Amino acid sequence: MYTYFLILNDFGIRPATVWKLSEQRQPRPKDTDVYDPSTCAKDAEGVPNTTTCYGNTNWGVDQETNESAIDNPNLETRIWHRLAWDKTRNSKVDIRLFYAGVREPESWAACRWDPSADNDKVPGFYKYSHVSENWPICYSTEALKFAQAGYLVSIVVVQWSDLMICKTRNLSLSQQGMVNTFGNFGLFFETALVAILLYVPFLNIALGTRQIPFPHFGLPSFSFYVAIFFYDELRKIWLRGGMERVEGKLKLTGWIV
C-alpha cells in the first residue's frame, strides 16, 4: 500500500483524499473549465452556494433548464454522476474540478512531474498517458491506473526476497551463493515479464497496465525487500547458533528452528 499511495501522491492525490472518493456524486465540468483554487463561495455548512466552484462552471446547474441543484435537490440524481475510476472514459476529466464541491485545494498535492513545467530532461511518459491520448496523468483517473501498475511491480520485488530467503533453511546467502540456475532464471524472467506488461503499448490497453516512471519501478517497495531479506538472514544466524553435532548427527538446540 505504501507504493500505491506514494504514486498517487506523486500524481497529485494525497493519501487522505482518496477515502470514499469513488462514491461521491458530482457534476462533470466543461471541457474548457480550468481549475482555480481561489473561487468557491460556500455557506456556513460548507456547501458551495454559487454555480461555480473552483472553476467547475457546471456545478449544480441543469444544462437543459439552467436550474440549480442547490435550489432544486431533485435535480441531483439527474445531473450529478460518479466518476468512472475503473475505466478510461473519464480519463480526461480534471478530478480537482469534478470533486470541487467536496475536496478543498489542500486535498491535492503538487505534481511531481508537472506537465506545465518546461523540463525536457523528463521523458514524456512520466507526465502523459498514451492511453488517454497523451492527457496529463496528474489529477486524472489515470493516476489510479499508474498506482495499480506500480503495485504490481512491488509484488514482484517482494517475490525476489521470498525466493532468495527460501533457498536455504540455515545457510546465509553468502555461504550458499546464487548457484541455482533455475532460481536465477526465475528472478530475471519475472522482472522482464512485468516490464513487458508495463512498457509494451498495446498491452496497456488489453491488460490495463501503464508505463510507470522509472523511479516508481520497484524503488518504493525496495525497502520492504531489504527488510524481509535481512530479517531472514538474522533468523538464520540465530538458528546456526543453536546447532551442534551430537554423536555425529546435527541437532537443533536453540529456540529458533
C-alpha positions as CSV (number, residue, x, y, z in Angstrom):
1,M,0.0,0.0,0.0
2,Y,3.0,2.3,0.6
3,T,3.8,2.1,-3.1
4,Y,0.2,2.6,-4.1
5,F,-0.2,5.8,-2.1
6,L,3.2,7.2,-2.9
7,I,2.5,7.0,-6.7
8,L,-0.9,8.6,-6.2
9,N,0.7,11.4,-4.2
10,D,3.3,12.0,-6.9
11,F,0.5,12.5,-9.4
12,G,-1.3,15.0,-7.1
13,I,-3.7,12.9,-5.0
14,R,-2.9,12.9,-1.3
15,P,-3.5,9.6,0.7
16,A,-6.2,11.1,2.8
17,T,-8.0,12.4,-0.2
18,V,-8.9,9.0,-1.7
19,W,-11.2,7.8,1.0
20,K,-14.8,7.5,-0.3
21,L,-13.9,9.5,-3.4
22,S,-15.4,7.0,-5.9
23,E,-18.8,7.2,-4.1
24,Q,-19.1,10.9,-4.4
25,R,-21.7,12.2,-6.9
26,Q,-20.7,15.5,-8.5
27,P,-21.4,17.4,-11.7
28,R,-18.9,16.9,-14.6
29,P,-17.1,20.1,-15.5
30,K,-17.0,21.5,-19.0
31,D,-14.0,20.6,-21.2
32,T,-13.0,24.2,-21.2
33,D,-13.1,24.7,-17.4
34,V,-9.8,25.4,-15.7
35,Y,-9.2,24.7,-12.0
36,D,-9.0,27.9,-9.9
37,P,-8.5,27.3,-6.2
38,S,-9.4,30.9,-5.4
39,T,-13.1,30.8,-6.4
40,C,-15.7,28.8,-4.4
41,A,-18.2,30.6,-2.2
42,K,-19.6,28.3,0.5
43,D,-22.3,28.7,3.1
44,A,-21.9,28.1,6.9
45,E,-22.4,24.3,6.4
46,G,-19.6,24.2,3.8
47,V,-21.8,23.7,0.8
48,P,-21.0,25.8,-2.3
49,N,-23.8,28.3,-2.8
50,T,-22.8,29.5,-6.2
51,T,-23.0,27.9,-9.6
52,T,-19.2,28.0,-10.0
53,C,-16.9,26.1,-7.7
54,Y,-13.1,26.2,-8.1
55,G,-13.6,26.6,-11.9
56,N,-16.4,24.0,-12.4
57,T,-19.0,26.1,-14.2
58,N,-21.4,23.1,-14.3
59,W,-21.5,22.9,-10.5
60,G,-25.2,22.2,-9.6
61,V,-26.6,23.5,-12.9
62,D,-29.0,21.6,-15.2
63,Q,-27.8,22.3,-18.7
64,E,-31.4,22.0,-20.1
65,T,-33.3,24.2,-17.7
66,N,-30.4,26.2,-16.3
67,E,-31.8,25.4,-12.9
68,S,-29.5,25.0,-9.9
69,A,-29.5,21.7,-7.9
70,I,-29.0,23.9,-4.8
71,D,-32.5,25.3,-5.3
72,N,-34.0,22.0,-6.5
73,P,-32.4,19.0,-4.8
74,N,-34.4,16.6,-7.1
75,L,-32.1,17.5,-9.9
76,E,-29.1,16.0,-8.2
77,T,-29.9,12.4,-9.3
78,R,-30.0,13.6,-13.0
79,I,-27.1,15.9,-13.4
80,W,-24.7,14.6,-10.8
81,H,-22.6,11.5,-11.6
82,R,-20.0,9.2,-10.2
83,L,-16.6,9.3,-11.9
84,A,-15.6,6.0,-13.6
85,W,-12.3,5.3,-11.9
86,D,-12.1,1.7,-13.1
87,K,-12.5,2.7,-16.8
88,T,-10.9,5.2,-19.2
89,R,-13.9,7.1,-20.4
90,N,-13.4,9.8,-17.7
91,S,-9.6,9.9,-18.0
92,K,-9.6,13.5,-19.5
93,V,-11.6,15.0,-16.5
94,D,-9.7,17.1,-14.1
95,I,-10.7,15.5,-10.8
96,R,-10.0,18.7,-8.9
97,L,-12.8,20.3,-10.9
98,F,-15.1,17.2,-10.6
99,Y,-14.8,17.0,-6.8
100,A,-14.7,20.7,-6.2
101,G,-17.7,20.6,-4.0
102,V,-16.3,18.0,-1.6
103,R,-12.5,18.5,-1.7
104,E,-10.6,21.6,-0.7
105,P,-7.5,22.8,-2.6
106,E,-5.3,21.4,0.3
107,S,-6.6,17.9,-0.6
108,W,-4.4,17.9,-3.7
109,A,-0.6,17.5,-3.7
110,A,1.9,19.2,-6.1
111,C,2.5,17.2,-9.2
112,R,6.0,15.6,-9.1
113,W,6.4,15.8,-12.9
114,D,4.3,18.9,-13.8
115,P,3.3,18.9,-17.4
116,S,3.3,22.7,-17.5
117,A,6.9,22.8,-16.4
118,D,9.5,23.3,-19.1
119,N,11.7,20.2,-18.4
120,D,12.9,18.4,-21.5
121,K,15.0,16.0,-19.4
122,V,11.9,14.2,-18.1
123,P,10.5,11.6,-20.5
124,G,7.0,12.3,-21.8
125,F,5.5,9.1,-20.4
126,Y,6.3,10.5,-16.9
127,K,3.8,13.3,-17.5
128,Y,1.3,12.0,-20.1
129,S,-0.7,8.8,-20.6
130,H,-0.8,7.5,-24.2
131,V,-4.0,5.5,-23.3
132,S,-5.8,8.8,-22.7
133,E,-4.4,10.3,-25.9
134,N,-1.4,12.0,-24.1
135,W,-3.6,13.6,-21.5
136,P,-1.8,14.6,-18.3
137,I,-1.6,11.9,-15.6
138,C,-1.7,14.3,-12.7
139,Y,-5.2,15.0,-11.3
140,S,-6.9,12.4,-13.5
141,T,-8.2,8.9,-13.1
142,E,-5.1,7.7,-15.0
143,A,-3.2,8.2,-11.7
144,L,-5.0,5.3,-10.2
145,K,-4.0,3.0,-13.2
146,F,-0.4,4.0,-12.7
147,A,-0.6,3.3,-9.0
148,Q,-2.0,-0.1,-9.7
149,A,0.8,-0.8,-12.2
150,G,3.4,0.2,-9.6
151,Y,1.7,-2.0,-7.0
152,L,2.1,-5.0,-9.5
153,V,5.9,-4.3,-9.6
154,S,6.0,-4.1,-5.8
155,I,4.6,-7.7,-5.7
156,V,7.4,-8.8,-8.0
157,V,10.0,-7.1,-5.8
158,V,8.7,-8.8,-2.7
159,Q,8.8,-12.1,-4.6
160,W,12.6,-11.5,-5.1
161,S,13.1,-11.6,-1.4
162,D,10.8,-14.6,-0.9
163,L,12.8,-16.6,-3.5
164,M,16.1,-15.7,-2.0
165,I,15.2,-16.4,1.6
166,C,13.7,-19.8,0.7
167,K,16.9,-21.0,-1.0
168,T,18.2,-22.5,2.3
169,R,17.0,-23.1,5.8
170,N,20.0,-22.2,7.8
171,L,22.8,-21.1,5.5
172,S,23.4,-17.5,4.7
173,L,23.2,-16.4,1.1
174,S,26.9,-15.5,1.3
175,Q,27.6,-19.2,2.2
176,Q,25.2,-20.7,-0.3
177,G,25.7,-18.3,-3.2
178,M,23.5,-17.8,-6.3
179,V,24.2,-21.2,-7.7
180,N,20.6,-22.3,-8.6
181,T,20.3,-21.8,-12.3
182,F,16.5,-22.1,-12.3
183,G,16.2,-19.7,-9.4
184,N,18.3,-17.1,-11.1
185,F,16.3,-17.6,-14.3
186,G,13.1,-17.1,-12.3
187,L,14.3,-13.8,-10.9
188,F,15.2,-12.4,-14.3
189,F,12.2,-13.8,-16.1
190,E,9.6,-12.4,-13.7
191,T,11.2,-9.0,-13.8
192,A,11.4,-9.0,-17.6
193,L,7.8,-10.2,-17.8
194,V,6.4,-7.4,-15.6
195,A,8.5,-4.9,-17.6
196,I,6.9,-6.2,-20.9
197,L,3.4,-6.0,-19.4
198,L,4.0,-2.3,-18.4
199,Y,6.0,-0.9,-21.3
200,V,4.5,-2.6,-24.4
201,P,1.9,-0.1,-25.5
202,F,-0.9,-2.4,-26.8
203,L,-0.7,-4.5,-23.6
204,N,-1.6,-1.3,-21.6
205,I,-4.9,-1.3,-23.4
206,A,-5.5,-5.0,-23.2
207,L,-4.5,-5.6,-19.6
208,G,-5.0,-2.1,-18.0
209,T,-1.3,-1.7,-17.2
210,R,0.6,1.6,-17.6
211,Q,4.1,2.8,-18.5
212,I,5.1,3.9,-15.0
213,P,8.0,6.3,-14.5
214,F,11.3,4.5,-13.7
215,P,11.5,6.0,-10.1
216,H,8.3,4.0,-9.5
217,F,9.6,0.7,-10.9
218,G,10.5,-1.2,-7.8
219,L,12.2,1.6,-5.9
220,P,9.3,2.4,-3.5
221,S,9.0,-1.2,-2.4
222,F,12.7,-2.0,-2.4
223,S,12.9,-1.1,1.3
224,F,10.5,-4.0,2.0
225,Y,12.7,-6.3,0.0
226,V,15.7,-5.3,2.2
227,A,13.7,-5.7,5.4
228,I,12.5,-9.2,4.5
229,F,15.9,-10.3,3.3
230,F,17.9,-9.1,6.3
231,Y,15.3,-10.3,8.8
232,D,15.7,-13.8,7.4
233,E,19.5,-13.5,7.5
234,L,19.3,-12.7,11.2
235,R,16.9,-15.6,11.7
236,K,19.5,-17.9,10.1
237,I,22.3,-16.6,12.3
238,W,20.3,-17.3,15.4
239,L,19.4,-20.7,14.0
240,R,23.0,-21.7,13.3
241,G,23.9,-20.6,16.8
242,G,21.6,-23.3,18.2
243,M,23.0,-26.1,16.1
244,E,25.5,-28.7,17.3
245,R,26.6,-32.2,16.5
246,V,25.7,-34.9,18.9
247,E,27.1,-38.4,18.1
248,G,27.7,-37.4,14.5
249,K,24.2,-36.0,14.0
250,L,23.3,-32.4,13.6
251,K,20.7,-31.3,16.1
252,L,18.9,-28.0,16.8
253,T,19.1,-27.0,20.4
254,G,18.2,-23.3,20.0
255,W,14.7,-21.9,20.4
256,I,14.5,-20.7,16.8
257,V,14.0,-23.6,14.4
